[in-house]
Amino acid sequence: MWGYGGKRPWSEVSTALEPLLDHPDDGGDDLWPAECASILVRLETITDQWARGDSDPLLQQHIEGVVGYG
């Protein structure tokens, strides 16, 4: 992603984490409760997979695609 060393603009990405990752660091509007709820669900899914040691190739491909490398 642009701003994270990647080559893809945010307009090409669909993720529940977008409100968190594409939010200004120096202020800006607060995140809405509904945005926080969807971010939480996605983060819990990611951390649960990491904790289980899942090595799903499709998940790895998705992660690499989101950050623009691989």
N, C-alpha and C positions, 0 to 999 in steps of 0.2 A: 504494500500500500504506500501511496505517496505519504511522506512524513515518517515512514517506518522503514525506509531503505528499499521499498518495493517499487514496481513500475506501474501498478494499476491505480486508477483514480477510484475514489469512493463511489462514484456513480455506477461502477461496474460490479459492485459487491453487494450481496445481500446477506446480512448477518445480524443476529440479535445484539451483538456487541458493538454495532456501529455507533449508537448514541454515546457509549463510553469512549471508544477509540477515536471517534471523529468529533471530539469536544475540545474547545479551547482550554489550554492549560492555565491561561491567565485571566480567567473570569468567564463571562458568558452566562447564559441562563442556566438555572438549576435543571437537573434531570427530573423528569416527571416520575411519579411513583410507578406508573405502568411501565415506563422504560426500565426503571430499576428492577422491577419484577421480572421482566423478560431477560435482562442481563444476568440476574441471579440464577435463573433456571439454566441458562446456557453455561455459565461459569461452573455451576454444580455438576453439570453433565461432563464438562471437560475435566474437572478435577477428579471426579469419580472414575473416569476412564484412566487417567494417569495413576491413580491409587491402585487400580486393579492391574496395572501393567499392560493394558490392552495395546496391541501393536497392529491395529487394523490398518492395512495398506491404504484403503480408501480414505480413512480419517487423515493419515499422514499426507496423502495427495491433496486433500482439501486444505489442510493447514498450509502446505507449501504454496498452493494456489492463492490463498488469501494474502499471504505475505509477499508473494511475487517472486519466489525463487523455487528451484527444484527442477 
